[in-house]
Every structure is written in C-alpha cells, then in structure tokens.
C-alpha cells in the first residue's frame, strides 16, 4: 500500500491549477521521496482525486485526452509512454472563442483530432472498438499547461498533473466515415505557419489512439461514455500560446480557432 498522501498531493496540484501558480515537481517533494513509491499507478490515483475535486465544485466530465501519441511530442517532453488525462466542461472553449491567459501558467497549444463517442465503451464489455462507437470527428486544439516549474516533469509527475490538461477547442463536427490517415495538419499563430505535420504522427493513424484509449480506460478504470469528447493526441509539437489567434487546419476537416488575451 502506498505511503503517499494522495489527497494532499491532489489538493496541492488543484490549488496550483486554480491559482495559476507553478509548483515544484511532486517527485521533488521530500515526503514523496521518503515514501519511495511514487510510480504511475499512484500518479493516476492523484489524478483521479484532483479530478474529483473539480466535480465536487460543480464541473462535469466531458471526455478524455491522450498524451504522447506522437513521436514529436515524446521527443519534445522526453517521455515514451502514452498517458490519459480527463476533461471537464469548464475546460472547453468555444470554437473561435477567447482564453484568458492570465488564468494559466505557461500555456502551450497544439493541433489535435477530436472524436465524439456515440456509445459507452469499456467497463465489463471486452469487445473491440466498433465503428458505430464514433458519432463524429473534428479538428481541435488543446492548450496544455503544466503546473510544474519550467514545464519539466517525470512520467509520474505529468500523469498526476492530469497530463498537463488545461483547455481545449473543438472545430466543426463531421461524419466519421472520412479516413483520418495521413491528412495534412497546419498550426498557424497570428496568421504565420508555426508547425506543419500529418495525422499520421498520431500513432500512425488517429484510430489507433482510440484503440489504445479503450485499453487504457479498462486498465485504469476510466469510464468512456456516449457524448464524451476524445482528444486523440497532438499531430505536431506544441508551441507557446502568447496571445495571438491560433488556428488548426486539418485537410478535409476544416479549422478550429482560438485567441488568447492578457489583462495585465
């Protein structure tokens, strides 16, 4: 049994998120170091406890995100294992909307593919993912914002921190019959091209990310429900989000757009 105080660490990260204050990595906490058992399993317990704090405040679960599904992202962050984070309705920004950057610490933004689930998946149902489980697909943007100083962390640190989840934007939904393999992806910032890539960067095909999510959801006890949004992972490296209009364009799917503002 873990000697780590899961509730304390969950509150610590929740406070950092709510106050937009960077904190040291959990792996650097002397109490965590003394316990000597801060691994990924305990990190997911911390993530779940922090997520419950959000639900207790009235937020509602809206889906999940996958992290480190692209080689570019793995290389950028020095991580080599796919992870899962949880989304709430308060994290979603309308397409074309505005984000208050003062509510974040050191935000970065990346282009994604979003899925909308048509039915509950997982639980005791061990069947493979069926095409009927997907209601729609869309271009999307995810704003990530590690609560740790210098945006630096171990695998367990980032899992505990809800996979650096902060905000997300979903563009127009489309019928899911379009093949998402190897579609061109462009990320522009202030009208200038910042990153270019392909949906093939997401595990070779975004559909594979969904299959990985089903497996991880069953292993971790994370429910996947009809109406949930699934962010399949970044198609390019993330770039700093500093206040200009950012647009993700996916060939054949259209665009998702957001603008950041600061009041200070």
ABEGO torsion letter per residue (X at the ends): XBABBAAAAAAAAAAAAAAGBBBBBAAABAAAAAAGABBAAAAAAAAAAAAAAAAAAGBBBAEBBBBGABAAAAAAAGBABBBBBBBBAAABBBBGBBBBAAABABBBBBBBBBBBBABBBEEABABBBBAAABABBBBBBBBBBBABBGGBBBAAAAAAAGGGBABBBBBBBBBAABBABGBBBBBBBGGBBABBBBAAABGGBAAAAAAAAAAAAAAAGBBBBBGBBBBAEBABBBBBBAGBBBBBBBBGAEBBBBBBBBAX
